[in-house]
Amino acid sequence: MADDTILETRGLTKEFKGFVAVNGVDLAVRRGTIHALIGPNGAGKTTCFNLLTHFLTPTRGQIFFNGREITGSRPAAIARLGLVRSFQISAVFPHLTVLENVRIALQRKRGRSLDFWRSARVLNELDARARELIEAVGLSAFEKTPAGELPYGRKRALEIATTLALEPEMMLLDEPTAGMAHEDVGRISALIKKVAVNRTVLMVEHNLSVVENLSHTITVLARGEVLAEGDYATVSRNPQVIQAYMGSADG
């Protein structure tokens, strides 16, 4: 593994009763970059994501994070190493306020997720850090709003804040702009660029304009295999990539 590679897979494969969803994928994500995983419907992107965080167990292949093999590790153990999947571990509590949601994530990071009987001083310390995170994702005006009442795009921002509370070295974002209005897409894209300054991001994303604007490297999957890799200009001109997308209009 090269020194600047933070996440690597070798021959990653997942079979479901004879169907090969991910087939021999070799992936290398460079430290400090935004790396996008794209492809037509059924390409194996989500399965690949689930393998990386061990919500699925690989049939074959290896996964390395920071030079350490994590194949077969439990999702919680992988998160503690600094590889955190947003919208997975960061599900919000709809009846709690934005501040309370971020504070719970901070308590989880401390290993005290169920310890609500803390001193006022400790809770105040958590509140100060929670407010920093809330401000970072542009939610200061919503601090006292129950999470369930937030507009969709703002809820996604809260999920990013609760993920950041776990201080990940690398974030995995699963379709961060899916289902969003144009205004929210722009806001979340800007937020991803902001939070990626000091960490690595791997994202699955359908919106190709978001991919173009954010990604340093793009890996294109088709039928469970790597079809192409490079920057947006390179992969968007690739005839195989064009064919894969144009030929998938029926989903």
Secondary structure, DSSP 8 states (H G I E B T S, - for coil): --TTEEEEEEEEEEEETTEEEEEEEEEEEETT-EEEEE-STTSSHHHHHHHHTTSS--SEEEEEETTEE-TT--HHHHHHHTEEEETTTT---TTSBHHHHHHHHHHHHHT-TT-----HHHHHHHHHHHHHHHHHTT-GGGTTSBGGGS-HHHHHHHHHHHHHTT--SEEEEESTTTT--HHHHHHHHHHHHHHGGGSEEEEE-S-HHHHHHH-SEEEEEETTEEEEEE-HHHHHT-HHHHHHHHTTTT-
